[in-house]
Amino acid sequence: MIDRESYPGASRPALKPDSIGYPKTTAAVLTIADVDPDVEIPEDNGGTRKVLTVIFKEFPDLVFYTNKTSREALIERLGLNEKNWTGERVPLVVVTTNNPRTKKPQPSLWVADPKEWDDHLKRGSKRGRR
């Protein structure tokens, strides 16, 4: 089971906006192939932090490292037991965030707001710029 309190701060995704075709594509509905709630990634200070990672069927060689917002959206829609998430379709959207190192805006992939999932799922697997 996922312990919500054990995940600090945001993270940098390996599955990036250009992976889904950004800037032409700004959202994609992907299928969960695997979830790991116990991945440790290095911090700049030499320590590590725990992140929830997701592998999607459509991108089996890329890892989606969730930030707190994406992790909470997954939990709200799919529940705390990540073992039940395999096969679920998840909408990802491109958002503009500030790079934690450079402080400059950059496109990032996040799990869509849970209130918007049904709309994304109805629209299909990919959608162009709004």
C-alpha positions in Angstrom: 0.0 0.0 0.0 1.1 3.6 -0.7 2.1 5.7 2.3 1.3 9.2 1.2 3.4 10.8 3.9 6.6 9.1 2.8 7.1 11.1 -0.4 8.9 14.5 -0.4 8.6 17.3 -2.9 8.6 17.2 -6.7 10.7 15.2 -9.1 12.0 15.3 -12.7 10.2 12.9 -15.1 12.1 10.7 -17.6 8.9 10.4 -19.7 8.9 13.9 -21.1 6.5 16.1 -23.1 8.4 15.4 -26.3 7.9 11.7 -25.7 4.2 12.1 -26.4 4.8 14.5 -29.3 4.8 17.9 -27.7 4.3 20.7 -28.8 1.9 19.2 -31.3 0.3 16.9 -28.7 -0.5 18.4 -25.3 -2.2 15.4 -23.7 -2.2 11.6 -24.0 -4.1 8.8 -22.4 -1.6 6.0 -21.5 -2.0 2.5 -20.0 -0.3 1.5 -16.8 2.0 -1.5 -17.2 3.9 -1.3 -13.9 4.1 0.8 -10.7 6.9 0.9 -8.1 6.2 3.0 -5.0 9.7 2.4 -3.5 12.2 3.9 -6.0 15.0 5.9 -4.3 16.4 8.7 -6.4 19.5 10.9 -5.6 19.2 14.4 -4.3 21.6 17.2 -5.0 22.7 17.2 -1.4 24.0 13.6 -1.7 21.0 12.0 0.0 18.1 10.2 -1.7 14.3 10.5 -1.7 11.5 8.0 -2.4 9.4 8.4 -5.5 6.5 6.6 -7.0 7.3 5.5 -10.6 5.0 4.4 -13.3 5.8 2.5 -16.6 3.3 2.9 -19.3 2.6 0.2 -21.9 3.0 2.7 -24.7 6.5 3.8 -23.5 8.0 0.6 -21.9 11.5 2.0 -21.9 10.7 5.3 -20.2 9.9 5.9 -16.5 7.3 8.5 -15.3 8.6 9.8 -11.9 5.5 11.2 -10.2 5.5 14.5 -8.3 3.2 15.0 -5.4 0.4 16.4 -7.5 0.5 13.5 -10.0 0.8 10.9 -7.3 -2.2 12.3 -5.4 -4.2 12.4 -8.7 -3.4 8.7 -9.2 -4.4 7.8 -5.7 -7.6 9.8 -5.8 -8.8 8.1 -9.0 -7.2 4.6 -8.6 -7.0 4.1 -4.9 -4.1 3.5 -2.4 -3.3 -0.1 -3.6 -1.0 0.4 -6.6 -1.1 -3.3 -7.3 -4.6 -2.7 -8.7 -3.5 0.0 -11.1 -2.0 -2.2 -13.9 -4.1 -1.9 -17.0 -5.8 1.4 -16.0 -5.8 4.2 -18.5 -4.3 7.5 -17.2 -4.5 10.9 -18.9 -1.2 12.9 -18.8 -1.1 16.6 -19.7 1.7 19.0 -20.5 1.9 21.8 -18.0 4.4 24.7 -17.6 6.5 24.5 -14.4 9.6 26.2 -13.2 12.8 24.1 -13.4 13.9 23.7 -9.7 17.5 24.2 -10.7 17.3 27.0 -13.3 14.1 28.6 -12.0 13.1 28.9 -15.7 9.7 27.8 -17.1 9.7 24.5 -18.9 7.0 22.0 -20.2 6.4 19.0 -17.9 4.1 16.0 -17.9 1.7 15.6 -15.1 -1.3 13.3 -14.4 -4.4 15.3 -15.3 -6.6 16.7 -12.5 -8.9 13.8 -11.4 -12.0 16.0 -12.2 -10.8 16.1 -15.9 -10.1 12.4 -16.4 -13.5 11.5 -17.8 -13.2 14.3 -20.4 -9.7 13.1 -21.4 -10.8 9.5 -21.6 -13.8 10.3 -23.8 -11.6 12.3 -26.2 -9.3 9.3 -26.9 -5.7 8.5 -26.7 -4.1 11.7 -28.0 -5.1 15.3 -28.4 -3.5 18.2 -30.2 -2.8 21.7 -28.9 -5.8 23.5 -27.3 
